[in-house]
Amino acid sequence: MLKLILSRAVQGVVVLFVVSALTFALLAAAGGDALGELASEQGASETTLREMRRVYGLDEPLASRYFHWLANLARGRMGESFYYHAPVATIIRPRLLRTLALSAVALALAISFSLALGALAARRKGSLWDRASELVILLTASTPRIVLALVALAVVARTSWFPVGGAGAETLTADFSLLRILPPAVVLALPLVALFLAQAREGLSHALAQDFVQVARAKGLPERAVIMRHALRDALNPLITLTGYAAGSVVSGSVIVETVLGWSGLGALSVNAVRHRDVPLLMGVVMVTATAVLVGNLVADILLRLNDPRLRQDHAQKTRRGTNRSLNLPAPGA
C-alpha cells in the first residue's frame, strides 16, 4: 500500500506540473490581464498601468513569470488575487470546503439511490423495477446538467421549500443547512446516477448468478443478507473505481451548478476569476481541482485493494517476480 501511495504521489507531481504549465500558457495566449480589466473599470492611465505591471512582474517573459509562480507554489504560496486583494489560499479555503461538502452529499445521494434501485432491478429481471431503472438511466444520461440546474432553480424560486443562494463566504457553517445544499447536490448527483445505476444493476446481476451466491442461498440466508454480504462485495470493485473518478469530476464539474444555484464554492469562484482575468486565483483553483481528481483516484485504488484481497496478492506476486528477475533468481517452483 505504501508503494502504491508513493507511486501515485510521484505521478501526481508530474501531472500537476503539466497541468499548471498548460493552464499558464493558455491563459497567456488568451491575452489581457487583471490590470487591463482594472483600467477599463477605474480609468487608470497607461503610465500607471505600466508601473503596476512592472511591480507585479507582468511585463516579464512568459517563462519567467511561470517559473516565478512555480517557485512560490513550491514554498506553499499561491500568490495574491488581483481582484480580491487577498492571498489566493485564504480565498480558496472556505470555498473548497463548501464544494467538498456539496460533492460528498451528491456522491452519497447518487450511490445510495443507484445501489437501492440496482439491487431491486437485479433481483427482479423484467419487472417494473427493472424497466424503471432503464428509464432512469436513459433520462439522467441524456439530460444536460445546465437543464437540470435551471429546473432546480425554477423549483427553488417557485416554492418556499428551499432557501435561495449558497452558504456564506466566510465559513462552511455560515448560513449552511441541508435544505440549502440539497438542490445543487441533487443536480450534481443525477448525471452520476446513470453511471452508478448501470454498473450496479449489471454487477449485481452477474454476482447473483455466481456459485458462491447460490451456496449462500442454499444455506438458508435471507435474500437481504445474500445481497449485502456476498453479492454486493463482488460487484463493488467497478463501483469503487467509478466513485474515484466521479469524486474528481464532481469537484471540477460544479461550475454550472454553483453559478446557477448560487452556491458559493470553487465553481462560482473560478467564473469570477475568469471574468476578471485573475490569473493567480484561477491557477490556484485549477491546481486544487486537479489535486482533488488525483486524490479521488488514489482513494479509489486504496479502497479497491482493501475490498478485494486478490488485487493485493497479484501486486505482491508481480513485485516478487520483478525482484527475482533483478537478482537473477529462479521463479518459485522452477
N, C-alpha and C positions, 0 to 999 in steps of 0.2 A: 504493500500500500504506500509506503514511504517513497519507493522508487517511482510509482505512478504519479504521486504528487510532485516530486521533483522534476520528472519528465514534462508534466503539463505546465509547470511553472516556467521552465526554460522555453517551451513552445509559446507560452503566453507572452513572454517578454518580446520574442521575435514578432509575434502577431501585432502587439501593441505598437512596436516601433514602426512596422509597415503601415498600420492604420493611421498613426499620427503623421507620418511623412506624407502619405497620400492626401489626408484631410488638409494639412497645412498648404500643400501645393495647390489643391483645388480651390481653397479659399482665396489664395493669392491670385489665381488665374481668373477668378470672378471679378476682380477689380474693385476699387474703392476701399475705404476703411472706416472705422468708427469716427475718426476725426472729420472726415468729409461729411458724414451724416450730421455730426455736431455743428459743422459750419453752416449747413443748409437750414438747421433749426434756429441757430442763435446768431447767424450772420457774422462769423469771425472773419478777419481779414486774411489774405494769403500769407502775409508776413507772420501772423500769429500761428497759422496752420503749419508753416514750415518749421517754426521754432518748436512747436508741440511735437511734430513728427520726429524732430531731432532728439528731443528729450525722451520720447518713448521708444526710440530706435526704429521707427517705421521707415526711415529713409535708408536703412541698411539693405544690402542684398538679401534675397530670399533665404539662401543657405545660412547666412549669418544669423538671421532672425530665428530660423528654425532651431539651430543648434543652441542658441541662447535660451530659447524656450525649453528645449530638451534638458539642458544643464540645470535649469531651475526646477524642472519636474523631478529630476534625479535627487534633488535636495528636498523634495517634498513640497515645493511651492508651485502652484498652478498659475501664478501671476495675479493681476488685478483687473477687474472688469472695467472697461471704459465707460459703460452706461451706468452701472450701479455704484461705481466708485468704492468698491469694497473687494477684499480678497475673493477669488473665484471659489476656493474651498468653503469659505463661510457662506456664500450664496448657494452653493450646490447641496451642502449637507442636509438642511431640513427638507428640501425638495426631493432629494434622493430617498429619504426616509418615507415620505408620502408615496412616492412612486413604488417603492418596495412593498409598502403596506397594500397599495392598490393591486399590485401584481400578485401578492400572496393570496388575497381574497379571490381574485379572478381565477387563479390556478386551483384553489380549493373548490370553488363552485364548479369549474369545468370537470375536474377529476371525479368529484363525488357524484355529480349528475351522470357522467358518462359510465362510471362503474355500475351504478344502480340500474340504469336503463340497459346497459350492455349485458348485465347478468340476466335480467328478465328476458331479453331477446335471445340470448344464447340457450337458455333453458327451454324456451318455447319457440322452436323454429316454425315459421309460417304463421305464428299467432298475431294478434293485434299489436302486441308489444314489439314484435319483430318488424312489422310494417311501419309502426310508429318510429322506430329507430332509424329506418331507412329514410323516412321523410325528414326527420330532424337533421340527419347528416346532409341531405340534399339542401335544405334551407340554410343551415348555418355555414355550409361551404360556399354557397353561391351568393350570399348577401354581403355586399361590401361593408366594411367597418364604418365608413362615413355615413351610410344609410342607417345603420344600427344606432350610431351616435345621435343622428338627427331625430330618429323616432324616440329615443330615450329623452332627448331634450324636450320634445313635444309633450311626452307624458309628464315630465317634471314640471313643465310650465303650466299645463292644464289641470294638474291635480295639486293637492296640498300634502301629498304623502311624503315627498322627499324634499329636504332643504335644497335651495338653489345655490350653486357655487361650490368651491372647494374649501379645504381646511385653511387656516390662517397661515401667513407666510413665515411666522417666527418659529413655531414649534410644531411637532407632529400632532400633539394633542389639542392644539388650539382649534376650537370650533370643529371638532372631529367627532363623528358618530357613524354607526353602522348604516343608518338610513342615508347619510350623505355619501358614503363610499359605495353603496350598493348599485346605483345606476351606472357609473363608469366601470365598475367591476363586472357587471353583467355584460356590458357591451364588449369588454375585453375578453370575457370568457366564451362568448358564443362562437366565434371562429375556431377556438380551440376545441370545442365540443365535437366538431366534425372529425378532427384528427383522433382525439381520445376515444370517442364512441365507436368509430370504425375499428380501431385497433382492439379495444376492449371486447367488442362483440365477436370479432374474428378470433382473437386469442383465447377467450373463454370457450367458444365453440370447439376449438381444436383441443383445449385442455380437457373439457368434459368428455371427450371421446377417447381419452388415453386409458391405458390399462390400470394405472395406479388409482385413477378416479373410480373405475368400476370396482376395484378391490375395496376402496373406502366405502362405496355404497353397499357392497356385499357384507361388510361388517356391521351394517345397520346404522351408520351415521346419518344424522338428519341432513337433508339437502343443503341447508344453510351452512352447516359445518363442512360439508364436502366442498362447497364453492369457496368459502373463506379460508379454510386451512390447506386445501390441496390445489384446486384448480386455479385460484387467484394467483398464488405464488408462481405457478408455472407460466401464467400469462403476464406477469408483471414486468419482465425484462424489456420488452418493446415499449411499454408504457413509461418506464423509468427513463429510457433514452429520449422519448418524446418530451417528457417533463423537463429534462435538462435543456433541450433546445427551446422549448416553449417559454421557459423562465427568462431566457435572454431575449427572445423575440417580443415578449410582453413588455419588458422594460424599454426596449428600443422602439416598439410599435405603439407606444402610448401617446404619441404626439397629437394625433387627430382627436382621440377620446378626451384627453385632458384639455385641449383647446376648446372643443365644442361644449363640453360639460363643465368647464370652469374649475377643473381640479388642478390645484397649483403644485405641479410636480416637475419632473425633468422635461417632459414633453412640452409643456407650456413654456418652460424656461428656454428651451432650445429655439422655439419660434421667436421669442423676444430677442435672443442672441443673433439670429439670422437677420431679423428685421433691422436691428441697429448695427449690424456689421461688427459685433463684439467678438473678435477672434479669440482672445484668451478665454472668454466664457464658453464659447462654442467648442473650443478644443477641450476644455475641461469636461463638458457634457459628453462629447464623443468618447473620451478616454474612460470615463466612468461607465458609460453604456457598454463599450467593448469589454471592459473588465467584468461587468455583470454577465455577459454572454459566456466568457471563458470560465467564470466561476460556476455558472449553471451547468456547463458541460462537465466540469471536473466533479461536481457533486453527483451528477448522473452516473459517471464512471465508478465512483466510490460506492454508490448505492447498488449498482449492478453487481459488483463483486461481493457486497455484503448479502445480497439476496440470493445469488447463485454461486455456491462454492466451486462449481466446475470451472468458472472463469478464473478463479484464483489458482486452481490446480493446473490449468492449461498454461497460465503465465509462469508458474513455478517450473513446470517441465521445460518450457522454452528457455527459461533462464539457465537451468541446469545443462541443457544441450549446448547452449552458447558457451557456457563455462568450460564444458568438456572439449569442445572444438578448439577453444583458445589455448587449452593446456595439452592438446593432442591426446586426450584420454579416450578410451573406447566408450561407446554408448552403453547404458545399462542393459545387461542381458546379452551383450555381444561376446 
